[in-house]
Amino acid sequence: MAKLLEGRIIAEQIKSLLKERIKSSKLKLDSIQVGDNPASDLYIKAQKKLALDLGIEYELHNLPKETSHDKLIVFINQLNLNKAVNGIIVQMPLPLHIDYKDISRYILPEKDVEGMHPVNLGKIFFGKPKILPCTPAAVIELLNSLGGFLQGKEIVIIGHSEIVGKPLSLLLMDKLATVCVCHIGTSKAGKLEEHVRRADILVTSVGKANLIKGEWVKEKAIVIDVGINKVGDKIVGDVEFEEAAKRASWITPVPGGVGPLTVIMLMRNLVEAAGL
């Protein structure tokens, strides 16, 4: 039976280290929310709570849903010019008329605490990252907690998004892991199962409940489930947890696995951005 790979424990350890780095320094994180979204509200609440605990000033800017793409850029530029602001985050999801991929490039790279500016993503490509996208950084921390020896490991990532799959694949390749990225094309070709069965380490970030059958998981594999899906009154991941846990050596619970680390990675990025 697999052991639980819980992000909360690692997050607490990192939080203690961040408190030491921050000490009496004044840090300010500005958060922009356009419109209302229950999922976004939960993430904001977690950010506020952690910021308060770390002694970081957290300011939320609620902009109307009707805010135009151009007006949002103007607002971001105002925060860019404000020397008191150390970091900026634009909460997802955004209204459909605003393109996040475009918006992310208007946040100054040195204030981009989500690590999604093209400059910060480019540094990952060249193997010299400073500010990492939060979820990939959380996955790396989970693997590091298990020893972090990834050279030659067969790692299969399910999902090729800009915020998880793509940057994570580069980070893992930099550690000389053998990385396979699967996506909807893999599934349509009927080859998803065969790739999953080869994985020494499986990372899935799709957002489709129980997409990965537990019986596909390789014996003694490590399973990191980034997926968050609501089924009835339960929150589940992308992997059939009960069956996968019978085969894996380590598996992240959902919730409680990657999530708690994602928020602490945001704060670590803020500390890095401030040069502390």
N, C-alpha and C positions, 0 to 999 in steps of 0.2 A: 504493500500500500504506500502511495506517495506521501512524502512529507509536505506540509504546507509552506510555501514560499511567500511570507507575508511582508508587504511593503511597510506596514505601520512600524515595525520594529526598526528597520533600517532608517526610516524617515526620522524617528526620534533621535537616532545616533547622529544623523546629519544635522538635525536642528540644533543639537548641543554644540556642534562644531561651528555652525553659523553664528550662534549667539556669541561665541568667543571671538569670531572675526569681526562682528559688528561692534561689540562693546558699547561705547558711548557715541558712536558715529550716527549722524542723522541721515537716514535714507528715506526716500519718498517714491512710492509706486503709484502711478496714475492709471486707472482702469476706465476704459470707454465701453459703454453698453449702448447699442442702438436698438431701440424698441425693448420689448419684454419677452423673456423666454424662461420657463421654469427650470430647464436643465442648466442654463447659463446662471440663473440665480443661485443654484446650489453650489456651483463652482466659485462664484463670487463670494458667497458666504464662507466657504472654506479658505479662500485667499485672505479675506478680512481677518478671520480668526487667527490664522497663522502669522500674518503680518503683525497683529497686535501682540502676540506672544513673543515675537522677535524684536519688538520695539521699532517696527517700521511703520511710517505714516502711509496710510492707504486711502486714496481719494477716488471715489467712484463718480464718473460723469455719465449721467443718464441722458442720452440724446433721443429726441423723438424718432419714431419708426420712419417718418417721412424725410429724415435727414438725407440730403443728396450725397452722392459719391464725392463731388467736389467740395461740399461743405465739411464733410468728414476729413478730407485731406487738409483743409484750412485749419481745422481744430487740432489735428495731429501736429501740424507745423508750429502751432502756438505752444504746444507742450515740448516740442523739440527745442524751441528757443528759450524755454524756462529752465534756468540753471538749477533751480531747486528740485526739478524732477529728474530722478536717476533712472527710472524705467517706465516704459509704456506698454500696456497690453490692450488689444482690441478683442473684446469678448465675442466668441462664436456661439450660435450662428448669427450671421448678419442678414438683414433683409435681402431679398433676391435681387434688388436693383443695385446692390453694392458688391463688387468683386474683391474678395479678400486677398486673392493672389496679387492683385494690383495694389491694394491698400497697404499690404505688408511692406512694400518697398519704400513707403513714405516715412516710416518710422526710422529715425537715425539708427544705424547698426549698433552704436554704442549704448542705445537705450532700448534695443529690441530684446526684451527679456524672454520672449518666446523662441528666439533663435530662428526666425523665419525670414529675415531679410536676406536677399540674394548674396550679400557679402558674407554673412555668417554661414549660410549654407555652402557657399563656395569654399570657405575655410575647411569645412568637413571634407570636401572633395580632395583638397591638397594635404589632408592629414594634420592640419594645424588648427583645430577648433578651439574656441574660447567659450562661446555661448552656444549651447546645444538646444535643439528642440526638446521640449520638456518630457514628452512620452518616450522617445528613444533614449534619452538620458536616464530615465527611470528604469528602462529595461536593462541598460548596461550596468546600473547599480545593483540590480537584482542578480545578474550573472556574476558580478564581482564578489558579491556576498558568498557565492558558492566556490570561490577560488579564482574565478575569472580566466582559467586556462582554456582559451578558445581556438588555439592554432590547430588547423586541420579538422575541426569539428564540422559535421554536416548540420548547417542551420537552415531551416526552412521558415521563411516569413510569408504569412498569408495576408495579402493586402499591400498595395503599392502606392499608398497615398503620400502626398508631399509632407504631411506632418508626422508620419510614423514610418511606413515601409521603406520609402526611398532613402531618407537620411540614415535610418537604422542599418540598412544594407551596407552603406558606405562605412559606417563606424565599425561594423563587424568584419568587413573585408580588411580594414586597416589592422585588425588583430589577427589576420591570416586565417580566418575561418573560411570554410567553403560555403558560400551563401547562395541559396536559391530563393527567388522571389516569385510567389504564385499570385494569381489574380483571376478575374472573371474569364480571361482567355484560357487559363489552365483548366478551370472548371468546365468550360464549354467543350474543351477537347477531351474531357473525361480522364484527366491525368492528375487530379488533385490528390486522390487517395495514394497513388504510388509515390508521390513526392513526400507526403506526410509520413508514410511508413519508413522512409529513409532517414528521417530527422533525428539527430542526437539531441537537438534543441529545436523546439517548435514555438514560434511566436505568431500569434494570430490577432489581427486587428481589422475585422471586417464589419462587425455590427449586425451579425445574423445568428440568431440563437441556435446553438447545437449544430452548426454547419459542419464541424469536424467530429466525426464519430470516434468514440472512445476506443473502439477496437482497432482503429487505424494507428494509434499511438505506439511507437516503438518501445519495447521493454527497456526500462531504466532511463527513458528520455526525460528531458526537462521541458515542462510546458508552461509558457508564459502567455496568459490569455488577457489581451488588452480590451477585448470586446465587452461592451456594456449593452445589454438588451433586457427589456422588460417583458416578462411572460407572466400574465396574470398579475399577482401581487408580489412576484419575485423578480430580482435582478440576477440575470445569468450571463455567462460569457458566450464565446463562439464555439467552445469545446464542450462535448458531453462530459461533464465533470466527474460523475460517479464512476463511469466506465474507464475514463482516462486515468483516474487516480489509482485504479487497480494495476495499471501497467507502468505508469511513470515513476521516476525516482523523486522528483519535485514537481509541484504544480501550484500555480497562484490561485487563490480563492477569488471569486467575483461576487460581491465587492471585497475589498481589503487587500488586493494584491498590488497591482500597478498604480491604482488611483492615488493612495496616500503619498506615494513618492512623486507623482507628477506635480503636485502643488509645491512640495519642498524644492523640487528642481527649479521651479519658477523663482523662488526666493534666492536660491543659490546663484541663478543667473543675474539677479539684481545685485547681489554682492560682488560678483565678478565684474559686472558693468561699472560698478562704483570704484573698482580697483582696490577693494579691501583684502 
